[in-house]
Amino acid sequence: MLHRQLRTVLEEIFGEDYVEEALRRSEYAQMIIFEQPEEFKKAVLGFQRLNFRDEQSDYADKLARDFGFALICSLLDNPTRELVAELGLNYL
């Protein structure tokens, strides 16, 4: 249930097609996280500090596509979540 709610919220923020594409490209998202952990961390922390949906949507619009995919997969895709944990990037 929580996973579905989170996905619904991310679809509202990023758009359904964007979330679908991100999940199809989960291996690419994992590569981004693995190769650029500091940039990924900045993307996640920047998103987390926002409280309002319009702020989150604006942030999503400006976020580099690669890091948007990585952010979505780190929240919704189990193998990506496991990679985040393995790399010690547990600030999500």
Backbone as numpy.savetxt, mean C-alpha at the origin, in Angstrom:
# Nx Ny Nz CAx CAy CAz Cx Cy Cz
-13.64 -10.45 7.34 -14.47 -9.26 7.34 -13.60 -7.99 7.34
-12.60 -7.96 8.22 -11.72 -6.80 8.29 -10.99 -6.57 6.97
-10.54 -7.67 6.36 -9.84 -7.59 5.07 -10.75 -6.94 4.03
-12.01 -7.34 3.98 -12.96 -6.79 3.01 -13.18 -5.30 3.27
-13.30 -4.92 4.53 -13.50 -3.52 4.87 -12.30 -2.68 4.47
-11.10 -3.21 4.74 -9.88 -2.50 4.37 -9.80 -2.35 2.86
-10.10 -3.41 2.15 -10.06 -3.35 0.69 -11.06 -2.31 0.17
-12.24 -2.28 0.74 -13.26 -1.31 0.33 -12.76 0.12 0.54
-12.15 0.36 1.67 -11.62 1.71 1.96 -10.52 2.06 0.96
-9.60 1.13 0.71 -8.53 1.39 -0.26 -9.09 1.62 -1.66
-10.14 0.91 -2.02 -10.77 1.13 -3.32 -11.40 2.52 -3.40
-11.95 3.00 -2.30 -12.51 4.34 -2.27 -11.41 5.40 -2.42
-10.26 5.14 -1.83 -9.16 6.10 -1.86 -8.40 6.05 -3.19
-8.01 4.85 -3.62 -7.17 4.69 -4.81 -7.97 4.41 -6.08
-9.15 3.85 -5.93 -9.95 3.43 -7.07 -9.91 1.91 -7.23
-11.02 1.33 -7.63 -11.12 -0.13 -7.76 -10.10 -0.70 -8.74
-9.98 -0.07 -9.91 -9.06 -0.58 -10.92 -7.61 -0.55 -10.43
-7.25 0.51 -9.72 -5.89 0.65 -9.20 -5.59 -0.47 -8.20
-6.53 -0.74 -7.30 -6.34 -1.79 -6.29 -6.23 -3.15 -6.98
-7.09 -3.40 -7.96 -7.03 -4.66 -8.71 -5.67 -4.83 -9.39
-5.21 -3.77 -10.04 -3.91 -3.84 -10.72 -2.78 -4.06 -9.71
-2.85 -3.37 -8.59 -1.82 -3.55 -7.56 -1.76 -5.00 -7.11
-2.89 -5.61 -6.86 -2.92 -6.99 -6.39 -2.46 -7.97 -7.47
-2.73 -7.66 -8.73 -2.21 -8.50 -9.82 -0.70 -8.39 -9.93
-0.16 -7.27 -9.50 1.28 -7.02 -9.62 1.98 -7.13 -8.26
1.52 -8.02 -7.42 2.05 -8.14 -6.06 3.54 -8.50 -6.04
3.98 -9.31 -6.99 5.41 -9.64 -7.02 6.25 -8.41 -7.34
5.75 -7.57 -8.20 6.43 -6.31 -8.51 6.45 -5.41 -7.26
5.33 -5.36 -6.56 5.26 -4.57 -5.33 6.28 -5.07 -4.31
6.44 -6.38 -4.22 7.42 -6.94 -3.30 8.84 -6.53 -3.69
9.11 -6.50 -4.98 10.43 -6.07 -5.44 10.68 -4.61 -5.04
9.68 -3.77 -5.20 9.81 -2.35 -4.81 10.14 -2.24 -3.33
9.42 -2.97 -2.51 9.64 -2.93 -1.06 11.04 -3.43 -0.72
11.45 -4.51 -1.34 12.76 -5.10 -1.07 13.90 -4.19 -1.50
13.75 -3.56 -2.68 14.83 -2.75 -3.23 14.86 -1.32 -2.69
13.72 -0.82 -2.21 13.66 0.56 -1.75 12.92 0.67 -0.41
13.40 -0.01 0.62 12.66 -0.04 1.89 12.49 1.34 2.54
13.47 2.22 2.40 13.34 3.55 3.02 12.26 4.39 2.33
12.22 4.32 1.02 11.18 5.06 0.28 9.80 4.48 0.57
9.74 3.16 0.68 8.47 2.52 1.03 8.02 2.98 2.42
8.96 3.02 3.34 8.65 3.48 4.70 8.09 4.90 4.68
8.72 5.77 3.91 8.23 7.16 3.80 6.81 7.20 3.25
6.54 6.36 2.24 5.20 6.33 1.64 4.16 5.87 2.66
4.50 4.83 3.42 3.57 4.30 4.41 3.33 5.31 5.52
4.40 5.85 6.06 4.25 6.79 7.17 3.53 8.06 6.72
3.77 8.50 5.50 3.06 9.66 4.98 1.57 9.40 4.88
1.20 8.21 4.47 -0.21 7.85 4.35 -0.85 7.70 5.73
-0.13 7.09 6.66 -0.68 6.84 8.00 -0.98 8.11 8.77
-0.26 9.16 8.50 -0.45 10.39 9.29 -1.72 11.14 8.90
-2.37 10.74 7.81 -3.56 11.42 7.33 -4.81 10.85 7.97
-5.72 11.76 8.35 -6.93 11.34 9.06 -8.19 11.40 8.22
-8.21 12.23 7.21 -9.44 12.46 6.47 -9.35 11.87 5.08
-10.48 11.38 4.59 -10.52 10.71 3.30 -10.04 11.60 2.17
-10.39 12.87 2.18 -9.93 13.75 1.10 -8.41 13.91 1.13
-7.82 13.97 2.32 -6.35 14.03 2.45 -5.73 12.75 1.92
-6.32 11.61 2.27 -5.80 10.33 1.82 -5.90 10.20 0.30
-7.01 10.66 -0.27 -7.18 10.60 -1.73 -6.18 11.50 -2.44
-5.96 12.69 -1.90 -4.96 13.59 -2.48 -3.56 12.97 -2.42
-3.25 12.36 -1.29 -1.95 11.70 -1.14 -1.81 10.57 -2.15
-2.86 9.78 -2.29 -2.85 8.65 -3.23 -2.63 9.14 -4.65
-3.25 10.27 -5.01 -3.10 10.82 -6.36 -1.65 11.24 -6.64
-0.96 11.70 -5.61 0.41 12.20 -5.78 1.48 11.13 -5.56
1.09 10.01 -4.97 2.03 8.95 -4.65 2.49 8.26 -5.93
3.78 8.02 -6.04 4.31 7.29 -7.20 3.60 5.94 -7.30
3.22 5.58 -8.51 2.44 4.37 -8.75 3.08 3.13 -8.10
4.38 2.99 -8.21 5.08 1.84 -7.63 4.83 1.73 -6.13
4.90 2.85 -5.45 4.73 2.84 -4.00 3.27 2.70 -3.61
2.37 3.13 -4.47 0.94 2.87 -4.24 0.66 1.38 -4.30
1.23 0.71 -5.30 1.08 -0.74 -5.41 1.66 -1.41 -4.17
2.85 -0.99 -3.77 3.51 -1.59 -2.61 2.68 -1.38 -1.34
2.14 -0.20 -1.16 1.33 0.10 0.01 0.09 -0.79 0.04
-0.61 -0.87 -1.07 -1.82 -1.69 -1.13 -1.51 -3.16 -0.88
-0.49 -3.67 -1.53 -0.13 -5.08 -1.36 0.34 -5.38 0.06
1.01 -4.42 0.68 1.48 -4.65 2.05 0.31 -4.76 3.03
-0.83 -4.25 2.63 -2.02 -4.32 3.48 -2.97 -5.46 3.12
-2.98 -5.86 1.84 -3.99 -6.82 1.39 -3.46 -8.17 0.91
-2.19 -8.25 0.55 -1.63 -9.46 -0.04 -0.75 -10.18 0.99
-1.12 -11.40 1.34 -0.39 -12.13 2.40 1.09 -12.31 2.13
1.51 -12.75 0.94 2.96 -12.88 0.72 3.71 -11.55 0.88
3.08 -10.46 0.47 3.72 -9.15 0.63 3.78 -8.77 2.10
2.73 -9.06 2.83 2.72 -8.79 4.27 3.83 -9.57 4.97
4.03 -10.82 4.53 5.09 -11.64 5.11 6.46 -11.05 4.80
6.65 -10.55 3.59 7.92 -9.92 3.24 8.17 -8.69 4.12
7.15 -7.89 4.31 7.28 -6.70 5.15 7.71 -7.10 6.55
7.13 -8.16 7.08 7.50 -8.64 8.42 8.95 -9.15 8.42
9.32 -9.92 7.39 10.68 -10.46 7.31 11.72 -9.35 7.26
11.40 -8.27 6.58 12.34 -7.16 6.45 12.33 -6.24 7.67
11.46 -6.53 8.63 11.39 -5.72 9.84 10.74 -4.37 9.59
9.89 -4.30 8.61 9.20 -3.04 8.28 7.80 -3.05 8.89
7.72 -3.38 10.15 6.43 -3.60 10.81 5.81 -2.32 11.37
5.91 -1.23 10.66 5.30 0.01 11.13 3.95 0.22 10.50
3.44 -0.79 9.80 2.11 -0.68 9.17 1.02 -0.87 10.18
